[in-house]
Amino acid sequence: MENILEIARQLVVWLALITGVVFTALHGGAIIWTFRDMRARSRDVLAWIVATLMVALLPLVGLVVYLMLRPRETLAEAYERSLEQEALLQAIEEPEYCPGCGQRVRSDYILCPTCHTRLKQPCPSCGRALDLSWSVCPYCGTAVTPQVVEPVTPPQQEATA
């Protein structure tokens, strides 16, 4: 009988030891993961320390609280989102180019100053620059005839004799 009690006591000791080792390993992993995750989500060193200490001092509760309070996106995700937004803004504000020579032109130019390609037409009523494909002036409502983009040849200079 004493032999069975001794075996049961040793079994309980070994189970407690294994459980303690597993719990310690999981807790240590949670602490390291929390530190790395917080470092990826914030530049604030104090936030790194507070989150890590919370998980270290309150083993399961601290991890649950951290998961509820941590920043939603990582710094890399925030950077990618800002790059996407910047690319969208650049696409919206993309500069215009002359179809004839490829030089950059302003949006209010009627002719390209480099190759003299007609870029827009003036409204016959209000004089504002209109795209050649437009059939009505959006500024005053006057109907206009759409035109095809054609390069305009520069006037020939007379040779002096």
C-alpha positions as MATLAB code, in Angstrom:
seq = 'MENILEIARQLVVWLALITGVVFTALHGGAIIWTFRDMRARSRDVLAWIVATLMVALLPLVGLVVYLMLRPRETLAEAYERSLEQEALLQAIEEPEYCPGCGQRVRSDYILCPTCHTRLKQPCPSCGRALDLSWSVCPYCGTAVTPQVVEPVTPPQQEATA';
ca = [
       0.000    0.000    0.000;
       2.819    2.385    0.822;
       4.398    1.542   -2.500;
       1.237    2.581   -4.401;
       1.043    5.847   -2.422;
       4.707    6.577   -3.168;
       4.155    5.954   -6.903;
       1.028    8.165   -6.890;
       2.930   10.927   -5.073;
       5.796   10.783   -7.604;
       3.283   10.780  -10.471;
       1.610   13.884   -9.049;
       5.015   15.568   -8.641;
       5.976   14.757  -12.242;
       2.628   15.944  -13.599;
       2.939   19.170  -11.610;
       6.495   19.649  -12.911;
       5.486   19.025  -16.532;
       2.460   21.307  -16.168;
       4.651   24.019  -14.653;
       7.233   23.736  -17.457;
       4.546   23.876  -20.156;
       2.819   26.825  -18.483;
       6.145   28.655  -18.074;
       7.048   28.031  -21.718;
       3.640   29.263  -22.909;
       3.814   32.284  -20.634;
       7.338   33.124  -21.818;
       6.215   32.750  -25.430;
       3.238   35.037  -24.785;
       5.552   37.663  -23.277;
       7.946   37.524  -26.254;
       5.056   37.544  -28.748;
       3.465   40.540  -27.006;
       6.710   42.493  -27.106;
       7.282   41.754  -30.802;
       3.664   42.412  -31.725;
       3.589   45.716  -29.881;
       6.919   46.735  -31.421;
       5.395   46.093  -34.874;
       2.339   48.206  -34.022;
       3.806   51.211  -32.210;
       6.925   53.348  -32.061;
       6.277   54.242  -28.415;
       8.802   52.432  -26.188;
       6.668   53.038  -23.102;
       3.754   51.232  -24.786;
       6.061   48.276  -25.520;
       7.099   48.091  -21.866;
       3.601   48.509  -20.418;
       2.080   45.857  -22.709;
       4.892   43.401  -22.006;
       4.733   43.938  -18.244;
       0.955   43.566  -18.261;
       1.241   40.168  -19.959;
       4.171   39.177  -17.735;
       2.507   40.099  -14.436;
      -1.050   38.949  -15.269;
      -0.445   35.731  -17.231;
      -3.769   34.966  -18.927;
      -5.748   38.107  -18.099;
      -2.940   40.395  -19.294;
      -2.810   38.661  -22.670;
      -6.588   38.926  -23.130;
      -6.546   42.619  -22.168;
      -3.620   43.254  -24.528;
      -5.468   41.575  -27.400;
      -8.482   43.804  -26.755;
      -6.473   47.045  -26.506;
      -3.678   46.608  -29.028;
      -3.546   48.906  -32.075;
      -5.578   47.584  -35.003;
      -2.886   47.775  -37.680;
       0.862   47.322  -37.745;
       3.225   50.098  -38.732;
       3.919   48.296  -42.010;
       0.192   48.098  -42.796;
      -0.232   51.783  -41.974;
       2.718   52.636  -44.244;
       1.290   50.550  -47.102;
      -2.113   52.205  -46.665;
      -0.518   55.669  -46.798;
       1.386   54.688  -49.962;
      -1.847   53.486  -51.558;
      -3.589   56.731  -50.648;
      -0.697   58.762  -52.026;
      -0.749   56.760  -55.273;
      -4.490   57.356  -55.595;
      -4.027   61.080  -55.032;
      -1.273   61.203  -57.642;
      -3.493   59.352  -60.104;
      -6.234   61.900  -59.485;
      -3.854   64.836  -59.796;
      -1.832   63.321  -62.639;
      -0.346   66.019  -64.863;
      -1.576   66.332  -68.418;
       0.682   65.559  -71.366;
       0.487   66.727  -74.946;
      -0.689   63.892  -77.244;
       1.552   65.231  -80.011;
       4.942   65.548  -78.357;
       4.474   64.134  -74.850;
       5.521   67.323  -73.056;
       3.756   68.273  -69.838;
       1.100   70.928  -70.326;
      -1.145   72.799  -67.946;
      -4.824   71.978  -67.847;
      -5.840   75.413  -69.104;
      -3.642   75.397  -72.243;
      -5.476   75.502  -75.551;
      -2.368   74.762  -77.648;
       0.820   72.916  -76.742;
       3.581   75.543  -76.541;
       6.130   73.041  -77.860;
       4.519   71.411  -80.910;
       1.387   73.576  -81.336;
      -1.017   70.618  -81.065;
      -4.548   71.758  -80.287;
      -5.298   70.534  -76.760;
      -8.575   72.299  -76.055;
     -10.961   74.677  -77.697;
     -12.198   77.963  -76.290;
     -15.889   78.205  -75.516;
     -17.507   80.577  -78.039;
     -19.649   82.090  -75.292;
     -17.524   82.350  -72.113;
     -14.025   81.743  -73.529;
     -13.015   79.018  -71.050;
     -10.894   76.080  -72.207;
     -12.963   73.000  -73.142;
     -11.807   69.454  -73.903;
     -12.009   68.767  -77.615;
     -14.414   65.845  -77.087;
     -16.968   67.883  -75.136;
     -20.218   68.804  -76.882;
     -21.350   71.359  -74.303;
     -19.550   73.913  -72.157;
     -19.894   72.860  -68.482;
     -19.398   76.471  -67.380;
     -22.098   78.270  -69.356;
     -24.076   75.498  -71.095;
     -23.322   76.577  -74.663;
     -23.379   73.758  -77.243;
     -20.069   73.265  -79.054;
     -18.944   70.928  -81.827;
     -16.560   68.167  -80.649;
     -13.228   68.135  -82.493;
     -10.503   65.579  -83.241;
      -7.004   66.063  -81.828;
      -4.663   66.972  -84.676;
      -1.191   68.440  -84.583;
      -1.137   72.003  -85.860;
       1.841   72.793  -88.021;
       3.700   75.900  -86.981;
       3.623   78.781  -89.480;
       6.525   78.725  -91.933;
       8.992   81.531  -91.540;
       9.703   83.358  -94.744;
      13.277   83.092  -95.866;
      14.943   86.425  -96.109;
      16.915   86.966  -99.259;
];
